[in-house]
Amino acid sequence: MAVARRKRIAALSASAVLAAGLSACGVVSPDMTAVDYPPSDGSMLILDDVRALNVAILTLEDVDKGLVIGSVVNRGEEEQEVQLAIDGQEVFTGNVAPHESISLEDPQAVIDTVPAEPGSKTDAQLSVKGAGTQTEPVPVLDDTLPEYAEIINDNKALLFGNSDDADDADDAATGTDEDEA
């Protein structure tokens, strides 16, 4: 009887220690939903409370212009004066309110000259008044992946400048000529 009682007490004690140890994980582990990370192919720039998240350039080979995707976010309690540039070309300049997120795709941000070929990287600069500047490499992507092909297709007029050039690019991509059809 005493042996059975000791086994029950030992099992109960081990269970209590194990439960306490496992429940304490949340105390010392960071909350991963509060940690910034690049959720896709783009890069992340962080300067104090301001972030440029998932920044990438979309373009096509033999096209000078590029579409800049991503967002600028202010996680702080005060408005911030922010500038985002790609290889010295202004992408976004403005004030970002506390807890505000500004999409670079609404309206679509465009740079006149993509300084690198698709598949490579080029530098982006995030500047915050009073905090300085951070430079990070960002990827230059093409229409290989369907999600980027859709964005490029929806913004052909911005990349090519006129509809005739955009139609020629369609013809080249599909192997057809609309004028012959």
Secondary structure, DSSP 8 states (H G I E B T S, - for coil): -HHHHHHHHHHHHHHHHHHHHHHTHHHHS--GGGS----SSSEEEEETTEEEEEEEEE--TT---EEEEEEEEE-SSS-EEEEEEETTEEEEEEEE-TT-EEETBTTBEEES---S-TTSEEEEEEEETTTEEEEEEEEEE-SSSHHHHHHHHHTHHHHHSSHHHHHHHHHHHHT--TTT-
